[in-house]
């Protein structure tokens, strides 16, 4: 892969990464609630999901989906269902709580943390006994939650399946090129999600009224609901 082709890939990948999606909404929500220190684990979960999907594409996922397209439809339904669960949790319990931000996160100089906020800022997002016994503000929880959102996002799979072949040099070995594109996509995603989360942290200083926080919670719930409902619809219509 030449440098010129790689730059063209970076531009195409950036356009996709910056398009609104569940990962960006999750980064903003966690940035508002938890600050950059913890949101970084959520970002890493999404990056690892991209790496897994990119590796799967490299190993022949495209051929499998071409042979059995229903796999992608099932993935749409599963991903949509998970997003609807996130929407329900956000609507019912309010997964954003600015009380959990330290003053450093809000731009102050003194660090104080609400000791009980971790258990309330993000409600359980997956109905299992494992989730029930883990702190929703912990690094493993945030990492796993974002990993699940990424792995069940068919948009990313479809994009990588469609994008990678366009930038392949057929005169050179395919595997190193695919791995380079996967690593590039992971790096761009990390930078993008970190930027969205950082912006959310800075904006949190402007969000002080409980009514505003409630409105944001409801809005994020509706966004998750829209993403989830559309995925389930397209998944069921293609089964």
C-alpha positions as CSV (number, residue, x, y, z in Angstrom):
1,X,0.0,0.0,0.0
2,X,1.5,3.3,-1.1
3,X,1.4,6.4,1.1
4,X,-1.0,8.1,-1.2
5,X,-3.5,5.2,-1.0
6,X,-3.1,5.1,2.7
7,X,-4.0,8.9,3.0
8,X,-7.1,8.2,0.8
9,X,-8.1,5.4,3.2
10,X,-7.6,7.7,6.2
11,X,-10.0,10.3,4.7
12,X,-12.6,7.7,3.8
13,X,-12.4,6.0,7.2
14,X,-12.6,9.4,9.0
15,X,-15.8,10.2,7.2
16,X,-17.3,7.0,8.5
17,X,-16.0,7.3,12.0
18,X,-17.3,10.9,12.4
19,X,-20.8,9.9,11.3
20,X,-23.2,9.8,14.3
21,X,-23.6,6.3,15.7
22,X,-24.0,4.3,19.0
23,X,-20.3,4.4,19.8
24,X,-20.2,8.3,19.7
25,X,-23.4,8.6,21.8
26,X,-21.9,6.2,24.3
27,X,-18.7,8.2,24.5
28,X,-20.6,11.4,25.0
29,X,-22.8,9.9,27.7
30,X,-19.9,8.4,29.6
31,X,-17.9,11.7,29.2
32,X,-20.8,13.6,30.8
33,X,-21.2,11.2,33.6
34,X,-17.7,9.9,34.4
35,X,-15.1,12.2,33.0
36,X,-12.1,11.3,30.8
37,X,-10.4,9.1,33.4
38,X,-13.0,6.3,33.1
39,X,-14.4,7.0,29.7
40,X,-11.1,6.0,28.2
41,X,-11.9,2.4,29.1
42,X,-15.2,2.6,27.1
43,X,-13.2,4.0,24.2
44,X,-10.8,1.1,24.4
45,X,-13.7,-1.3,24.3
46,X,-14.8,0.1,21.0
47,X,-11.3,0.1,19.6
48,X,-10.8,-3.6,20.5
49,X,-14.2,-4.4,18.8
50,X,-12.9,-2.7,15.6
51,X,-9.7,-4.7,15.8
52,X,-11.8,-7.9,16.2
53,X,-14.0,-7.1,13.2
54,X,-11.0,-6.0,11.1
55,X,-9.2,-9.3,11.9
56,X,-12.3,-11.3,11.1
57,X,-12.6,-9.5,7.7
58,X,-8.9,-10.3,7.1
59,X,-9.5,-13.9,7.9
60,X,-12.5,-14.2,5.5
61,X,-15.6,-13.0,7.2
62,X,-16.8,-11.5,4.0
63,X,-16.8,-14.9,2.3
64,X,-18.9,-16.4,5.1
65,X,-21.4,-13.6,5.0
66,X,-21.7,-13.8,1.2
67,X,-22.4,-17.6,1.6
68,X,-24.9,-17.1,4.5
69,X,-26.2,-13.5,4.5
70,X,-28.7,-14.3,7.3
71,X,-25.7,-14.0,9.7
72,X,-25.6,-10.3,9.2
73,X,-29.4,-10.1,9.7
74,X,-29.2,-11.9,13.0
75,X,-26.4,-9.6,14.1
76,X,-28.6,-6.6,13.2
77,X,-31.4,-7.9,15.4
78,X,-29.0,-8.7,18.3
79,X,-27.3,-5.3,18.1
80,X,-30.7,-3.5,17.9
81,X,-32.0,-5.4,20.9
82,X,-29.0,-4.4,23.0
83,X,-29.4,-0.7,22.0
84,X,-33.1,-0.9,22.9
85,X,-32.0,-2.2,26.3
86,X,-29.6,0.7,26.7
87,X,-32.4,3.1,25.7
88,X,-34.8,1.6,28.3
89,X,-32.1,1.9,31.1
90,X,-31.4,5.4,30.2
91,X,-35.1,6.4,30.1
92,X,-36.0,4.7,33.3
93,X,-33.0,5.4,35.6
94,X,-31.1,8.3,34.0
95,X,-27.7,7.0,33.2
96,X,-26.2,10.5,33.3
97,X,-25.5,12.0,36.7
98,X,-23.1,15.0,36.9
99,X,-22.6,14.3,40.6
100,X,-20.0,11.7,39.7
101,X,-17.7,14.1,37.9
102,X,-14.7,15.4,39.9
103,X,-14.1,19.2,40.0
104,X,-11.0,18.4,37.9
105,X,-13.2,17.0,35.2
106,X,-15.4,20.1,35.3
107,X,-12.4,22.4,35.1
108,X,-11.8,23.1,38.7
109,X,-8.7,22.6,40.8
110,X,-9.9,20.6,43.7
111,X,-10.8,16.9,43.3
112,X,-13.9,15.7,45.1
113,X,-15.9,12.7,44.2
114,X,-19.4,11.6,45.3
115,X,-18.6,8.3,46.8
116,X,-22.1,6.8,46.1
117,X,-22.4,8.0,42.6
118,X,-20.7,5.2,40.8
119,X,-23.5,2.9,41.6
120,X,-26.1,5.2,40.2
121,X,-24.5,7.1,37.3
122,X,-24.8,4.3,34.8
123,X,-27.5,1.7,35.4
124,X,-26.9,-2.0,34.5
125,X,-27.0,-2.3,30.8
126,X,-27.2,-6.1,30.3
127,X,-29.6,-8.3,32.2
128,X,-27.2,-10.9,33.6
129,X,-26.0,-12.0,37.0
130,X,-22.5,-11.0,36.1
131,X,-23.6,-7.4,35.3
132,X,-25.7,-7.3,38.5
133,X,-22.7,-7.9,40.7
134,X,-20.3,-5.4,39.0
135,X,-19.9,-1.7,39.6
136,X,-21.4,0.0,36.6
137,X,-18.7,2.7,36.8
138,X,-15.8,0.2,36.8
139,X,-13.3,-0.1,34.0
140,X,-14.2,-3.8,33.1
141,X,-17.9,-2.9,33.0
142,X,-17.3,0.2,30.7
143,X,-14.9,-1.8,28.5
144,X,-17.3,-4.7,28.1
145,X,-20.3,-2.5,27.4
146,X,-18.6,-0.6,24.6
147,X,-17.1,-3.9,23.3
148,X,-20.6,-5.3,23.0
149,X,-21.9,-2.2,21.2
150,X,-19.0,-2.4,18.7
151,X,-19.2,-6.1,18.0
152,X,-22.9,-6.0,17.4
153,X,-22.8,-3.0,15.1
154,X,-23.4,-4.3,11.6
155,X,-22.7,-0.8,10.2
156,X,-19.0,-1.2,11.0
157,X,-18.8,-4.7,9.5
158,X,-20.5,-3.7,6.3
159,X,-18.3,-0.6,6.0
160,X,-15.1,-2.6,6.5
161,X,-16.2,-5.2,4.1
162,X,-17.0,-2.6,1.5
163,X,-14.0,-0.3,2.2
164,X,-11.0,-2.6,2.5
165,X,-11.2,-4.0,-1.0
166,X,-11.2,-0.5,-2.6
167,X,-7.8,0.3,-1.2
168,X,-6.1,-3.1,-1.7
169,X,-3.1,-3.3,-4.0
170,X,-3.7,-6.5,-5.9
171,X,0.0,-6.7,-6.8
172,X,1.0,-7.1,-3.2
173,X,0.2,-9.4,-0.3
174,X,-3.3,-8.7,1.0
175,X,-2.9,-9.6,4.7
176,X,-0.3,-6.9,5.7
177,X,-2.5,-4.2,3.9
178,X,-5.6,-5.4,5.7
179,X,-3.9,-5.3,9.0
180,X,-2.5,-1.8,8.4
181,X,-6.0,-0.6,7.5
182,X,-7.4,-2.2,10.6
183,X,-4.8,-0.6,12.8
184,X,-5.4,2.8,11.1
185,X,-9.2,2.5,11.7
186,X,-8.6,1.6,15.3
187,X,-6.3,4.7,15.8
188,X,-8.8,7.1,14.1
189,X,-11.7,5.7,16.2
190,X,-9.7,6.1,19.4
191,X,-8.9,9.8,18.6
192,X,-12.5,10.5,17.5
193,X,-14.2,9.0,20.5
194,X,-11.7,10.6,22.9
195,X,-12.4,14.0,21.3
196,X,-16.2,13.6,21.7
197,X,-15.8,12.5,25.3
198,X,-13.5,15.3,26.1
199,X,-15.9,17.8,24.6
200,X,-18.7,16.3,26.7
201,X,-16.6,16.7,29.8
202,X,-16.0,20.4,29.1
203,X,-19.7,20.9,28.3
204,X,-20.7,19.4,31.6
205,X,-19.7,22.6,33.3
206,X,-22.6,24.3,31.4
207,X,-25.1,21.6,32.5
208,X,-26.1,22.3,36.1
209,X,-29.9,22.2,36.2
210,X,-31.5,18.8,37.0
211,X,-34.1,19.5,34.3
212,X,-31.3,19.8,31.7
213,X,-29.7,16.5,32.8
214,X,-33.1,14.8,32.6
215,X,-33.7,16.1,29.1
216,X,-30.3,14.8,28.0
217,X,-31.0,11.4,29.5
218,X,-34.3,11.2,27.6
219,X,-32.7,12.4,24.4
220,X,-30.0,9.8,24.5
221,X,-32.6,7.2,25.3
222,X,-34.5,8.2,22.1
223,X,-31.3,8.2,20.0
224,X,-30.4,4.7,21.2
225,X,-34.1,3.6,20.6
226,X,-33.9,5.0,17.0
227,X,-30.6,3.2,16.3
228,X,-31.9,-0.1,17.8
229,X,-35.3,0.0,16.2
230,X,-33.8,0.6,12.7
231,X,-31.4,-2.2,13.1
232,X,-34.1,-4.6,14.2
233,X,-36.3,-3.5,11.3
234,X,-33.7,-4.1,8.7
235,X,-32.6,-7.3,10.3
236,X,-36.1,-8.8,10.3
237,X,-36.8,-7.7,6.8
238,X,-33.7,-9.4,5.5
239,X,-34.0,-12.7,7.4
